[in-house]
Each structure stands twice: as C-alpha cells, then as structure tokens.
C-alpha cells in the first residue's frame, strides 16, 4: 500500500501570515522589554506607591472596554470577509476603526488631564514609563486603525479575499493583548 505524497504534505503558511507573525514576535520583544523593565523598577523603588493613584482607573477601564469591543468587531469583520459579505465587512471595519479612534481620543483626554496636573514624562521614572508604554501602545492603535482604513477602502474596490483582513486582525488582537497587560500593571498596581 503506497502512501501518496499529498498525505504527508504539510500545509504551507502564506508568506504574509508568516511575516506578520515574525513582526508580532519582534513587537513582543519590544513591549516585553518595556514591561519587564517597568516591573524591575517598580519592585526596586518604594517611592512609586502613590504615583499610580493619580491615574484615572474608571477612564482606563472604559478605554479597556472600548478596545476589547474593537476586538469583537474585528473578529466579525473577518467572519464577513470569509462569507464574502462586503457590505457588513465594511460596517465592521468602520466600527473597529471608530472604536480605535475612540480609544485614542480617550487616551488624549487622559494625557491632557495628567499634563495639566503637572505629571509629565519628566516628573519621575513612573511617569516616564507610563508615557512611553501607553504612548507606544497608542501609536500601535493608530497604525492598526490606518491599516483597517486601507482595508475599508479596498473592500469597495479590489479586496478579493479574507487573507488581508485576517492579517490585520492578528495585529489588532496583538494590540489588544498588550493593553490587557498594561492596564492592570500600570493602573491597578
């Protein structure tokens, strides 16, 4: 009994998907280094206890809900892309973009409030970490919104498969996962 070559063939991973996974691995190293450094400094400095008290946990919690909801709309966008339902795909992409921009608007309000109270990146090491980590995360949200907007435009024209939406979704979910680590680490400790 001969076994065909097809039976032993391993499924190939599209180059774009592999590229996104490699990119996300590098981003994990970047955020992992920042988060690890934050933890080491936090554990080594007793003076940080009151710093996070100046942050607004309710505002950050609302922002967390906004970002998690955007993950749901991104999943729905991918489902619509797989079904070929371009109208609903555009709607879910628009919702994802809107929620991403809402997150950024809330973050801008939060930054403005903190700066008005005198908490700038130069105020202390906690605030340096805070603005670096959350600012870098905000840039990633902005990049994801731009990618999703370009997909939104393509859906009206030349987007023929769900592959690009899946790749954008991988990135978007990574951004959400990073926030899941940042929110409790920065706001609740």
MDTraj code that builds the backbone (N, CA, C; nanometers):
import mdtraj as md
import numpy as np

residues = "UNK UNK UNK UNK UNK UNK UNK UNK UNK UNK UNK UNK UNK UNK UNK UNK UNK UNK UNK UNK UNK UNK UNK UNK UNK UNK UNK UNK UNK UNK UNK UNK UNK UNK UNK UNK UNK UNK UNK UNK UNK UNK UNK UNK UNK UNK UNK UNK UNK UNK UNK UNK UNK UNK UNK UNK UNK UNK UNK UNK UNK UNK UNK UNK UNK UNK UNK UNK UNK UNK UNK UNK UNK UNK UNK UNK UNK UNK UNK UNK UNK UNK UNK UNK UNK UNK UNK UNK UNK UNK UNK UNK UNK UNK UNK UNK UNK UNK UNK UNK UNK UNK UNK UNK UNK UNK UNK UNK UNK UNK UNK UNK UNK UNK UNK UNK UNK UNK UNK UNK UNK UNK UNK UNK UNK UNK UNK UNK UNK UNK UNK UNK UNK UNK UNK UNK UNK UNK UNK UNK UNK UNK UNK UNK UNK UNK UNK UNK UNK UNK UNK UNK UNK UNK UNK UNK UNK UNK UNK UNK UNK UNK UNK UNK UNK UNK UNK UNK UNK UNK UNK UNK UNK UNK UNK UNK UNK UNK UNK UNK UNK UNK UNK UNK UNK UNK UNK UNK UNK".split()
xyz = np.array([
    [0.0828, -0.1170, 0.0000],
    [0.0000, 0.0000, 0.0000],
    [0.0882, 0.1245, 0.0000],
    [0.0827, 0.1991, -0.1030],
    [0.1648, 0.3189, -0.1142],
    [0.0889, 0.4385, -0.0579],
    [0.1620, 0.5221, 0.0117],
    [0.1041, 0.6455, 0.0666],
    [0.1410, 0.7592, -0.0263],
    [0.0431, 0.8322, -0.0651],
    [0.0681, 0.9409, -0.1600],
    [0.1460, 1.0546, -0.0935],
    [0.2111, 1.1323, -0.1775],
    [0.2873, 1.2474, -0.1282],
    [0.1938, 1.3500, -0.0650],
    [0.0697, 1.3550, -0.1135],
    [-0.0256, 1.4513, -0.0587],
    [-0.0604, 1.4205, 0.0861],
    [-0.0584, 1.2930, 0.1229],
    [-0.0926, 1.2553, 0.2600],
    [0.0113, 1.3057, 0.3594],
    [0.1355, 1.3209, 0.3133],
    [0.2432, 1.3664, 0.4013],
    [0.2745, 1.5137, 0.3857],
    [0.2059, 1.5783, 0.2958],
    [0.2332, 1.7205, 0.2721],
    [0.1907, 1.8012, 0.3939],
    [0.2754, 1.8926, 0.4303],
    [0.2404, 1.9819, 0.5405],
    [0.1772, 2.1059, 0.4820],
    [0.0765, 2.1550, 0.5500],
    [0.0132, 2.2763, 0.4969],
    [0.1114, 2.3925, 0.5008],
    [0.1129, 2.4685, 0.3948],
    [0.2058, 2.5819, 0.3914],
    [0.1387, 2.7048, 0.4524],
    [0.2194, 2.7844, 0.5148],
    [0.1728, 2.9094, 0.5743],
    [0.2011, 3.0194, 0.4734],
    [0.0993, 3.0960, 0.4381],
    [0.1239, 3.2051, 0.3422],
    [0.2326, 3.2997, 0.3926],
    [0.3099, 3.3514, 0.2989],
    [0.4223, 3.4395, 0.3343],
    [0.3772, 3.5608, 0.4147],
    [0.2650, 3.6192, 0.3780],
    [0.2159, 3.7358, 0.4517],
    [0.1863, 3.7031, 0.5967],
    [0.1260, 3.5870, 0.6194],
    [0.0932, 3.5474, 0.7559],
    [0.2211, 3.5218, 0.8357],
    [0.3162, 3.4568, 0.7747],
    [0.4439, 3.4319, 0.8420],
    [0.5131, 3.5649, 0.8727],
    [0.5070, 3.6571, 0.7803],
    [0.5662, 3.7890, 0.8027],
    [0.5022, 3.8623, 0.9186],
    [0.3705, 3.8556, 0.9273],
    [0.3006, 3.9212, 1.0383],
    [0.3400, 3.8554, 1.1706],
    [0.3471, 3.7228, 1.1731],
    [0.3859, 3.6546, 1.2974],
    [0.5284, 3.6921, 1.3392],
    [0.6201, 3.7046, 1.2437],
    [0.7566, 3.7462, 1.2763],
    [0.7577, 3.8900, 1.3282],
    [0.6793, 3.9757, 1.2650],
    [0.6694, 4.1138, 1.3104],
    [0.6135, 4.1191, 1.4524],
    [0.5083, 4.0419, 1.4781],
    [0.4491, 4.0396, 1.6120],
    [0.5483, 3.9859, 1.7148],
    [0.6310, 3.8905, 1.6748],
    [0.7338, 3.8388, 1.7664],
    [0.8310, 3.9501, 1.8050],
    [0.8669, 4.0344, 1.7091],
    [0.9575, 4.1454, 1.7416],
    [0.8876, 4.2471, 1.8313],
    [0.7595, 4.2679, 1.8103],
    [0.6834, 4.3597, 1.8945],
    [0.6675, 4.3049, 2.0364],
    [0.6554, 4.1746, 2.0475],
    [0.6508, 4.1117, 2.1802],
    [0.7804, 4.1381, 2.2542],
    [0.8912, 4.1321, 2.1831],
    [1.0209, 4.1612, 2.2461],
    [1.0269, 4.3074, 2.2907],
    [0.9777, 4.3970, 2.2094],
    [0.9784, 4.5397, 2.2435],
    [0.8933, 4.5663, 2.3674],
    [0.7668, 4.5264, 2.3627],
    [0.6792, 4.5507, 2.4773],
    [0.7207, 4.4663, 2.5975],
    [0.7689, 4.3450, 2.5721],
    [0.8160, 4.2602, 2.6822],
    [0.9318, 4.3242, 2.7558],
    [1.0235, 4.3860, 2.6811],
    [1.1360, 4.4554, 2.7444],
    [1.0900, 4.5743, 2.8271],
    [0.9968, 4.6517, 2.7724],
    [0.9439, 4.7670, 2.8467],
    [0.8704, 4.7228, 2.9729],
    [0.7845, 4.6236, 2.9584],
    [0.7076, 4.5759, 3.0731],
    [0.7995, 4.5146, 3.1787],
    [0.8976, 4.4381, 3.1353],
    [0.9924, 4.3788, 3.2301],
    [1.0715, 4.4859, 3.3037],
    [1.1163, 4.5865, 3.2299],
    [1.1895, 4.6975, 3.2927],
    [1.1016, 4.7710, 3.3930],
    [0.9761, 4.7936, 3.3561],
    [0.8814, 4.8590, 3.4459],
    [0.8667, 4.7789, 3.5750],
    [0.8523, 4.6486, 3.5628],
    [0.8355, 4.5631, 3.6811],
    [0.9596, 4.5676, 3.7692],
    [1.0765, 4.5598, 3.7075],
    [1.2012, 4.5629, 3.7850],
    [1.2148, 4.6957, 3.8590],
    [1.1893, 4.8059, 3.7906],
    [1.1964, 4.9359, 3.8569],
    [1.0896, 4.9491, 3.9640],
    [0.9722, 4.8990, 3.9362],
    [0.8616, 4.9056, 4.0335],
    [0.8971, 4.8298, 4.1607],
    [0.9512, 4.7107, 4.1452],
    [0.9871, 4.6295, 4.2620],
    [1.1050, 4.6886, 4.3383],
    [1.1914, 4.7596, 4.2677],
    [1.3113, 4.8133, 4.3315],
    [1.2957, 4.9526, 4.3878],
    [1.1775, 5.0132, 4.3727],
    [1.1584, 5.1504, 4.4184],
    [1.0318, 5.1610, 4.5014],
    [1.0484, 5.1911, 4.6269],
    [0.9337, 5.2043, 4.7171],
    [0.8578, 5.3339, 4.6934],
    [0.9167, 5.4297, 4.6242],
    [0.8546, 5.5604, 4.6049],
    [0.7425, 5.5642, 4.5019],
    [0.7140, 5.4521, 4.4374],
    [0.6126, 5.4511, 4.3326],
    [0.4720, 5.4285, 4.3847],
    [0.4577, 5.3970, 4.5093],
    [0.3268, 5.3563, 4.5624],
    [0.2168, 5.4566, 4.5318],
    [0.2421, 5.5841, 4.5428],
    [0.1372, 5.6833, 4.5225],
    [0.1251, 5.7349, 4.3807],
    [0.2196, 5.7020, 4.2948],
    [0.2197, 5.7575, 4.1586],
    [0.0968, 5.7144, 4.0790],
    [0.0667, 5.5855, 4.0802],
    [-0.0456, 5.5354, 4.0009],
    [-0.1795, 5.5859, 4.0548],
    [-0.1826, 5.6313, 4.1798],
    [-0.3073, 5.6840, 4.2376],
    [-0.3564, 5.8069, 4.1628],
    [-0.2676, 5.8745, 4.0907],
    [-0.3062, 5.9935, 4.0148],
    [-0.3730, 5.9585, 3.8817],
    [-0.3650, 5.8313, 3.8429],
    [-0.4282, 5.7882, 3.7184],
    [-0.5763, 5.7617, 3.7415],
    [-0.6558, 5.7766, 3.6390],
    [-0.7995, 5.7525, 3.6486],
    [-0.8308, 5.6087, 3.6064],
    [-0.8548, 5.5241, 3.7041],
    [-0.8894, 5.3845, 3.6758],
    [-1.0220, 5.3754, 3.6002],
    [-1.1263, 5.4525, 3.6372],
    [-1.2514, 5.4427, 3.5603],
    [-1.2341, 5.4790, 3.4123],
    [-1.1568, 5.5816, 3.3839],
    [-1.1338, 5.6194, 3.2438],
    [-1.0584, 5.5075, 3.1717],
    [-0.9567, 5.4535, 3.2361],
    [-0.8800, 5.3452, 3.1751],
    [-0.9649, 5.2193, 3.1585],
    [-1.0571, 5.1958, 3.2517],
    [-1.1462, 5.0792, 3.2405],
    [-1.2404, 5.0950, 3.1215],
    [-1.2923, 5.2159, 3.1025],
    [-1.3775, 5.2422, 2.9856],
    [-1.2961, 5.2215, 2.8584],
    [-1.1737, 5.2695, 2.8578],
    [-1.0877, 5.2524, 2.7410],
    [-1.0598, 5.1045, 2.7147],
    [-1.0460, 5.0270, 2.8214],
    [-1.0253, 4.8831, 2.8063],
    [-1.1469, 4.8200, 2.7405],
    [-1.2654, 4.8579, 2.7853],
    [-1.3895, 4.8071, 2.7264],
    [-1.3997, 4.8457, 2.5787],
    [-1.3622, 4.9677, 2.5468],
    [-1.3648, 5.0133, 2.4073],
    [-1.2725, 4.9264, 2.3225],
    [-1.1510, 4.9023, 2.3699],
    [-1.0546, 4.8254, 2.2923],
    [-1.0964, 4.6795, 2.2803],
    [-1.1486, 4.6211, 2.3869],
    [-1.1945, 4.4820, 2.3793],
    [-1.3132, 4.4688, 2.2840],
    [-1.3999, 4.5675, 2.2836],
    [-1.5125, 4.5662, 2.1901],
    [-1.4615, 4.5742, 2.0462],
    [-1.3549, 4.6495, 2.0262],
    [-1.2979, 4.6585, 1.8913],
    [-1.2416, 4.5246, 1.8454],
    [-1.1980, 4.4425, 1.9382],
    [-1.1527, 4.3075, 1.9019],
    [-1.2697, 4.2253, 1.8501],
    [-1.3834, 4.2394, 1.9156],
    [-1.5034, 4.1689, 1.8705],
    [-1.5436, 4.2139, 1.7304],
    [-1.5411, 4.3439, 1.7054],
    [-1.5797, 4.3915, 1.5725],
    [-1.4787, 4.3464, 1.4663],
    [-1.3512, 4.3318, 1.5052],
    [-1.2505, 4.2828, 1.4101],
    [-1.2760, 4.1357, 1.3778],
    [-1.3133, 4.0570, 1.4774],
    [-1.3476, 3.9162, 1.4536],
    [-1.4673, 3.9078, 1.3587],
    [-1.5666, 3.9931, 1.3817],
    [-1.6841, 3.9949, 1.2950],
    [-1.6466, 4.0383, 1.1529],
    [-1.5546, 4.1324, 1.1407],
    [-1.5090, 4.1753, 1.0079],
    [-1.4482, 4.0575, 0.9323],
    [-1.3656, 3.9807, 1.0002],
    [-1.3032, 3.8647, 0.9358],
    [-1.4088, 3.7620, 0.8959],
    [-1.5064, 3.7395, 0.9834],
    [-1.6138, 3.6448, 0.9513],
    [-1.6893, 3.6903, 0.8270],
    [-1.7152, 3.8198, 0.8162],
    [-1.7860, 3.8721, 0.6989],
    [-1.6978, 3.8629, 0.5738],
    [-1.5684, 3.8811, 0.5898],
    [-1.4769, 3.8676, 0.4763],
    [-1.4778, 3.7238, 0.4257],
    [-1.4782, 3.6279, 0.5172],
    [-1.4824, 3.4877, 0.4761],
    [-1.6136, 3.4527, 0.4064],
    [-1.7229, 3.5146, 0.4484],
    [-1.8534, 3.4915, 0.3855],
    [-1.8671, 3.5650, 0.2525],
    [-1.7812, 3.6633, 0.2316],
    [-1.7922, 3.7430, 0.1106],
    [-1.8959, 3.8543, 0.1206],
    [-1.9377, 3.8856, 0.2412],
    [-2.0380, 3.9904, 0.2649],
    [-1.9650, 4.1245, 0.2799],
    [-1.9430, 4.1896, 0.1665],
    [-1.8610, 4.3110, 0.1668],
    [-1.9277, 4.4274, 0.2383],
    [-2.0584, 4.4368, 0.2308],
    [-2.1273, 4.5472, 0.2995],
    [-2.1081, 4.5366, 0.4501],
    [-2.1305, 4.4193, 0.5055],
    [-2.1143, 4.4024, 0.6501],
    [-1.9671, 4.4047, 0.6902],
    [-1.8796, 4.3568, 0.6027],
    [-1.7353, 4.3670, 0.6283],
    [-1.6969, 4.5139, 0.6438],
    [-1.7430, 4.5973, 0.5540],
    [-1.7134, 4.7420, 0.5639],
    [-1.7702, 4.8000, 0.6929],
    [-1.8911, 4.7578, 0.7302],
    [-1.9517, 4.8083, 0.8542],
    [-1.8677, 4.7711, 0.9756],
    [-1.8240, 4.6457, 0.9824],
    [-1.7442, 4.6023, 1.0977],
    [-1.6056, 4.6664, 1.0977],
    [-1.5472, 4.6839, 0.9795],
    [-1.4187, 4.7555, 0.9742],
    [-1.4368, 4.8997, 1.0213],
    [-1.5452, 4.9631, 0.9793],
    [-1.5721, 5.1008, 1.0216],
    [-1.5894, 5.1079, 1.1730],
    [-1.6617, 5.0109, 1.2300],
    [-1.6775, 5.0084, 1.3761],
    [-1.5434, 4.9889, 1.4460],
    [-1.4605, 4.9006, 1.3919],
    [-1.3279, 4.8767, 1.4517],
    [-1.2450, 5.0044, 1.4478],
    [-1.2470, 5.0724, 1.3352],
    [-1.1723, 5.1983, 1.3214],
    [-1.2262, 5.3016, 1.4196],
    [-1.3574, 5.3147, 1.4249],
    [-1.4201, 5.4116, 1.5147],
    [-1.3845, 5.3828, 1.6609],
    [-1.3869, 5.2566, 1.6994],
    [-1.3513, 5.2204, 1.8370],
    [-1.2030, 5.2463, 1.8644],
    [-1.1172, 5.2199, 1.7665],
    [-0.9754, 5.2503, 1.7823],
    [-0.9518, 5.3994, 1.8005],
    [-1.0218, 5.4790, 1.7211],
    [-1.0090, 5.6245, 1.7338],
    [-1.0698, 5.6748, 1.8643],
    [-1.1751, 5.6084, 1.9101],
    [-1.2335, 5.6430, 2.0405],
    [-1.1322, 5.6171, 2.1514],
    [-1.0647, 5.5022, 2.1436],
    [-0.9598, 5.4704, 2.2402],
    [-0.8547, 5.5815, 2.2420],
    [-0.8122, 5.6233, 2.1237],
    [-0.7096, 5.7279, 2.1144],
    [-0.7606, 5.8617, 2.1680],
    [-0.8864, 5.8927, 2.1426],
    [-0.9449, 6.0163, 2.1949],
    [-0.9495, 6.0164, 2.3468],
    [-0.9890, 5.9040, 2.4035],
    [-0.9918, 5.8929, 2.5499],
    [-0.8505, 5.9028, 2.6058],
    [-0.7558, 5.8397, 2.5398],
    [-0.6161, 5.8447, 2.5845],
    [-0.5647, 5.9882, 2.5752],
    [-0.6008, 6.0619, 2.4710],
    [-0.5596, 6.2026, 2.4579],
    [-0.6191, 6.2858, 2.5703],
    [-0.7455, 6.2623, 2.6034],
    [-0.8089, 6.3321, 2.7152],
    [-0.7341, 6.3017, 2.8449],
    [-0.7004, 6.1757, 2.8633],
    [-0.6295, 6.1342, 2.9846],
    [-0.4919, 6.2005, 2.9924],
    [-0.4189, 6.1997, 2.8822],
    [-0.2872, 6.2651, 2.8799],
    [-0.3002, 6.4136, 2.9116],
    [-0.3982, 6.4790, 2.8512],
    [-0.4186, 6.6219, 2.8739],
    [-0.4448, 6.6507, 3.0211],
    [-0.5296, 6.5690, 3.0821],
    [-0.5610, 6.5866, 3.2249],
    [-0.4365, 6.5689, 3.3112],
    [-0.3568, 6.4678, 3.2813],
    [-0.2368, 6.4412, 3.3615],
    [-0.1329, 6.5521, 3.3449],
    [-0.1171, 6.5982, 3.2232],
    [-0.0191, 6.7042, 3.1992],
    [-0.0632, 6.8333, 3.2679],
    [-0.1922, 6.8626, 3.2653],
    [-0.2433, 6.9817, 3.3349],
    [-0.2186, 6.9741, 3.4844],
    [-0.2204, 6.8539, 3.5393],
    [-0.1933, 6.8357, 3.6823],
    [-0.0434, 6.8348, 3.7124],
    [0.0384, 6.8474, 3.6092],
    [0.1827, 6.8546, 3.6289],
    [0.2553, 6.7217, 3.6162],
    [0.1876, 6.6182, 3.5716],
    [0.2506, 6.4861, 3.5561],
    [0.2937, 6.4669, 3.4114],
    [0.4185, 6.4999, 3.3864],
    [0.4775, 6.4887, 3.2535],
    [0.5795, 6.3751, 3.2542],
    [0.6320, 6.3382, 3.1394],
    [0.7340, 6.2322, 3.1386],
    [0.8565, 6.2652, 3.2249],
    [0.8820, 6.3933, 3.2452],
    [0.9961, 6.4333, 3.3267],
    [0.9682, 6.4391, 3.4762],
    [0.8453, 6.4142, 3.5165],
    [0.8084, 6.4223, 3.6585],
    [0.8769, 6.3149, 3.7412],
    [0.8984, 6.1993, 3.6832],
    [0.9622, 6.0891, 3.7550],
    [0.9660, 5.9650, 3.6688],
    [1.0333, 5.8622, 3.7194],
    [1.0517, 5.7399, 3.6410],
    [0.9188, 5.6703, 3.6109],
    [0.8259, 5.6729, 3.7077],
    [0.6942, 5.6130, 3.6824],
    [0.6288, 5.6791, 3.5616],
    [0.6304, 5.8127, 3.5587],
    [0.5644, 5.8852, 3.4505],
    [0.6387, 5.8659, 3.3189],
    [0.7696, 5.8510, 3.3228],
    [0.8450, 5.8201, 3.2005],
    [0.7998, 5.6862, 3.1430],
    [0.7912, 5.5862, 3.2301],
    [0.7435, 5.4552, 3.1855],
    [0.5993, 5.4638, 3.1364],
    [0.5169, 5.5333, 3.2116],
    [0.3754, 5.5436, 3.1770],
    [0.3571, 5.6005, 3.0364],
    [0.4180, 5.7157, 3.0113],
    [0.4015, 5.7786, 2.8806],
    [0.4683, 5.6974, 2.7696],
    [0.5804, 5.6349, 2.7986],
    [0.6477, 5.5540, 2.6962],
    [0.5630, 5.4328, 2.6593],
    [0.5190, 5.3581, 2.7596],
    [0.4443, 5.2348, 2.7309],
    [0.3072, 5.2637, 2.6714],
    [0.2334, 5.3545, 2.7307],
    [0.0992, 5.3813, 2.6793],
    [0.1049, 5.4611, 2.5487],
    [0.2059, 5.5465, 2.5346],
    [0.2221, 5.6209, 2.4097],
    [0.2603, 5.5293, 2.2941],
    [0.3511, 5.4359, 2.3193],
    [0.3886, 5.3391, 2.2168],
    [0.2679, 5.2525, 2.1795],
    [0.1921, 5.2143, 2.2801],
    [0.0710, 5.1370, 2.2534],
    [-0.0267, 5.2194, 2.1696],
    [-0.0439, 5.3462, 2.2026],
    [-0.1349, 5.4326, 2.1265],
    [-0.0903, 5.4443, 1.9806],
    [0.0403, 5.4512, 1.9576],
    [0.0905, 5.4543, 1.8198],
    [0.0545, 5.3263, 1.7454],
    [0.0577, 5.2149, 1.8157],
    [0.0198, 5.0877, 1.7549],
    [-0.1304, 5.0842, 1.7234],
    [-0.2113, 5.1413, 1.8109],
    [-0.3550, 5.1501, 1.7833],
    [-0.3771, 5.2365, 1.6584],
    [-0.3076, 5.3481, 1.6505],
    [-0.3190, 5.4358, 1.5338],
    [-0.2786, 5.3610, 1.4063],
    [-0.1679, 5.2883, 1.4111],
    [-0.1230, 5.2110, 1.2944],
    [-0.2285, 5.1083, 1.2542],
    [-0.2875, 5.0412, 1.3530],
    [-0.3927, 4.9444, 1.3236],
    [-0.5146, 5.0095, 1.2618],
    [-0.5512, 5.1273, 1.3095],
    [-0.6654, 5.1997, 1.2526],
    [-0.6368, 5.2381, 1.1074],
    [-0.5141, 5.2768, 1.0791],
    [-0.4759, 5.3125, 0.9422],
    [-0.4824, 5.1899, 0.8509],
    [-0.4318, 5.0772, 0.8986],
    [-0.4386, 4.9529, 0.8205],
    [-0.5840, 4.9146, 0.7951],
    [-0.6656, 4.9220, 0.8986],
    [-0.8066, 4.8875, 0.8821],
    [-0.8781, 4.9850, 0.7883],
    [-0.8393, 5.1112, 0.7922],
    [-0.8986, 5.2080, 0.6998],
    [-0.8610, 5.1744, 0.5558],
    [-0.7355, 5.1358, 0.5343],
    [-0.6951, 5.0995, 0.3976],
    [-0.7727, 4.9764, 0.3506],
    [-0.7992, 4.8813, 0.4401],
    [-0.8829, 4.7660, 0.4039],
    [-1.0257, 4.8109, 0.3743],
    [-1.0763, 4.9040, 0.4526],
    [-1.2103, 4.9577, 0.4312],
    [-1.2221, 5.0150, 0.2900],
    [-1.1197, 5.0879, 0.2479],
    [-1.1195, 5.1464, 0.1142],
    [-1.1118, 5.0355, 0.0089],
    [-1.0270, 4.9356, 0.0332],
    [-1.0118, 4.8254, -0.0627],
    [-1.1383, 4.7424, -0.0772],
    [-1.2151, 4.7291, 0.0283],
    [-1.3373, 4.6491, 0.0210],
    [-1.4298, 4.7065, -0.0851],
    [-1.4311, 4.8351, -0.0992],
    [-1.5135, 4.8979, -0.2019],
    [-1.4577, 4.8760, -0.3412],
    [-1.3328, 4.8326, -0.3494],
    [-1.2698, 4.8161, -0.4808],
    [-1.2156, 4.6775, -0.5053],
    [-1.0912, 4.6548, -0.4657],
    [-1.0217, 4.5356, -0.5133],
    [-0.9966, 4.4262, -0.4094],
    [-1.0512, 4.4350, -0.2894],
    [-1.0274, 4.3297, -0.1903],
    [-1.1055, 4.2058, -0.2322],
    [-1.0344, 4.1000, -0.2656],
    [-1.0985, 3.9805, -0.3182],
    [-1.0990, 3.8622, -0.2212],
    [-1.0156, 3.8669, -0.1172],
    [-1.0135, 3.7540, -0.0247],
    [-1.0017, 3.8036, 0.1179],
    [-1.0193, 3.7097, 0.2088],
    [-1.0197, 3.7450, 0.3510],
    [-0.8801, 3.7472, 0.4121],
    [-0.7798, 3.7100, 0.3344],
    [-0.6439, 3.6968, 0.3878],
    [-0.5940, 3.8277, 0.4500],
    [-0.6146, 3.9380, 0.3836],
    [-0.5661, 4.0664, 0.4359],
    [-0.6390, 4.1060, 0.5646],
    [-0.7677, 4.0759, 0.5702],
    [-0.8434, 4.1068, 0.6913],
    [-0.7937, 4.0211, 0.8065],
    [-0.7602, 3.8962, 0.7783],
    [-0.7059, 3.8083, 0.8815],
    [-0.5734, 3.8628, 0.9343],
    [-0.4867, 3.9090, 0.8467],
    [-0.3569, 3.9629, 0.8885],
    [-0.3746, 4.0894, 0.9722],
    [-0.4658, 4.1766, 0.9290],
    [-0.4938, 4.2971, 1.0075],
    [-0.5505, 4.2586, 1.1434],
    [-0.6322, 4.1555, 1.1468],
    [-0.6900, 4.1079, 1.2727],
    [-0.5841, 4.0553, 1.3677],
    [-0.4854, 3.9831, 1.3158],
    [-0.3774, 3.9346, 1.4017],
    [-0.3083, 4.0520, 1.4710],
    [-0.2782, 4.1549, 1.3937],
    [-0.2135, 4.2732, 1.4506],
    [-0.3047, 4.3412, 1.5527],
    [-0.4326, 4.3577, 1.5172],
    [-0.5259, 4.4267, 1.6054],
    [-0.5406, 4.3532, 1.7382],
    [-0.5475, 4.2215, 1.7326],
    [-0.5603, 4.1436, 1.8562],
    [-0.4331, 4.1524, 1.9403],
    [-0.3181, 4.1596, 1.8751],
    [-0.1930, 4.1786, 1.9488],
    [-0.1967, 4.3095, 2.0269],
    [-0.2428, 4.4149, 1.9612],
    [-0.2514, 4.5456, 2.0275],
    [-0.3440, 4.5371, 2.1488],
    [-0.4542, 4.4659, 2.1345],
    [-0.5474, 4.4475, 2.2465],
    [-0.4830, 4.3697, 2.3608],
    [-0.4101, 4.2651, 2.3267],
    [-0.3451, 4.1839, 2.4296],
    [-0.2415, 4.2657, 2.5063],
    [-0.1678, 4.3496, 2.4353],
    [-0.0703, 4.4357, 2.5038],
    [-0.1427, 4.5226, 2.6064],
    [-0.2578, 4.5789, 2.5685],
    [-0.3322, 4.6632, 2.6622],
    [-0.3803, 4.5821, 2.7822],
    [-0.4148, 4.4563, 2.7604],
    [-0.4592, 4.3703, 2.8704],
    [-0.3479, 4.3557, 2.9745],
    [-0.2239, 4.3625, 2.9316],
    [-0.1111, 4.3602, 3.0259],
    [-0.0872, 4.4991, 3.0859],
    [-0.0949, 4.6028, 3.0035],
    [-0.0645, 4.7380, 3.0518],
    [-0.1666, 4.7888, 3.1526],
    [-0.2943, 4.7643, 3.1275],
    [-0.3985, 4.8195, 3.2142],
    [-0.3788, 4.7790, 3.3602],
    [-0.3728, 4.6511, 3.3947],
    [-0.3564, 4.6193, 3.5366],
    [-0.2185, 4.6561, 3.5910],
    [-0.1184, 4.6402, 3.5071],
    [0.0181, 4.6665, 3.5520],
    [0.0389, 4.8137, 3.5873],
    [-0.0099, 4.9025, 3.5043],
    [0.0121, 5.0454, 3.5252],
    [-0.0940, 5.1072, 3.6148],
    [-0.2196, 5.0729, 3.5920],
    [-0.3294, 5.1415, 3.6614],
    [-0.3681, 5.0772, 3.7942],
    [-0.3484, 4.9493, 3.8092],
    [-0.4016, 4.8802, 3.9277],
    [-0.2960, 4.8360, 4.0278],
    [-0.1678, 4.8604, 3.9998],
    [-0.0644, 4.8187, 4.0944],
    [-0.0141, 4.9354, 4.1758],
])
top = md.Topology()
chain = top.add_chain()
for i, resn in enumerate(residues, 1):
    res = top.add_residue(resn, chain, resSeq=i)
    for name in ("N", "CA", "C"):
        top.add_atom(name, md.element.get_by_symbol(name[0]), res)
traj = md.Trajectory(xyz[None], top)
